[in-house]
Amino acid sequence: MTTATATQARPTTGALGEQLLTLMRALDSAEDQTLARWDGAYGDAQEALIKLLGTQRWPRGMAMEAINYAMTQGVTLREAMYANQTG
């Protein structure tokens, strides 16, 4: 792993969250459906996203609801988090 240089943009927490969500979507639709299992790569990616949201003071339950909403509705993580907050 390399460190970012002064000219290289460092990813924001939001950008990393969207990348994890994109990974979850790819795993969910992968040809090898063993990747989409909760006890496999999909579950690991989801857990990483829950932990990332935890750094932003999102409780585990709310994070899981937002992730589920984003996955089922096809929206961005930011949109799902907003929807989760506003009901």
C-alpha positions in Angstrom: 0.0 0.0 0.0 1.4 3.4 -0.9 0.8 6.7 0.8 -1.0 9.5 -1.0 1.2 12.3 -2.4 0.4 16.0 -2.2 -1.0 16.0 -5.7 -3.1 12.9 -5.2 -6.6 13.4 -3.9 -7.4 11.3 -0.8 -10.8 9.6 -0.8 -13.4 11.0 1.5 -15.4 8.8 3.9 -18.4 9.3 1.6 -16.5 8.2 -1.5 -15.2 5.1 0.3 -18.8 4.3 1.4 -20.0 4.5 -2.2 -17.2 2.2 -3.3 -18.1 -0.4 -0.7 -21.8 -0.1 -1.8 -20.7 -0.6 -5.4 -18.7 -3.7 -4.4 -21.7 -5.1 -2.6 -23.8 -4.6 -5.7 -21.2 -6.4 -7.8 -20.9 -9.3 -5.4 -24.7 -9.6 -5.3 -24.9 -9.9 -9.1 -21.6 -11.9 -9.5 -21.6 -15.0 -11.7 -20.3 -17.0 -8.7 -23.2 -16.6 -6.3 -21.2 -18.0 -3.4 -19.7 -14.5 -3.3 -23.2 -13.1 -2.5 -23.7 -15.0 0.7 -23.9 -13.3 4.0 -21.2 -15.5 5.4 -18.9 -14.7 2.5 -17.5 -11.7 0.6 -20.8 -9.9 0.5 -21.2 -10.1 4.3 -17.6 -8.9 4.8 -18.2 -5.9 2.5 -21.4 -5.1 4.3 -19.6 -5.3 7.7 -16.9 -3.0 6.4 -19.5 -0.5 5.3 -21.3 -0.7 8.7 -18.0 0.0 10.4 -17.3 2.9 8.1 -20.7 4.4 8.9 -20.0 3.8 12.6 -17.1 6.3 12.3 -19.7 8.8 11.4 -21.7 8.0 14.5 -24.3 5.9 12.7 -25.6 3.1 15.0 -25.3 -0.4 13.6 -29.1 -0.8 13.2 -29.5 2.5 11.3 -26.5 1.7 9.1 -28.0 -1.7 8.2 -31.3 -0.1 7.4 -29.6 2.5 5.1 -27.5 -0.2 3.4 -30.6 -2.3 2.8 -32.5 0.7 1.4 -29.6 1.5 -0.9 -29.4 -2.0 -2.1 -33.1 -2.6 -2.7 -33.9 0.9 -4.1 -30.7 1.4 -6.2 -29.9 4.7 -4.7 -26.6 6.2 -3.4 -25.5 5.7 0.1 -26.1 9.4 0.8 -29.6 9.2 -0.5 -30.3 6.1 1.6 -28.9 7.7 4.7 -31.1 10.7 4.2 -34.2 8.6 3.7 -33.3 6.6 6.8 -33.1 9.9 8.8 -36.3 11.4 7.5 -38.4 8.2 7.5 
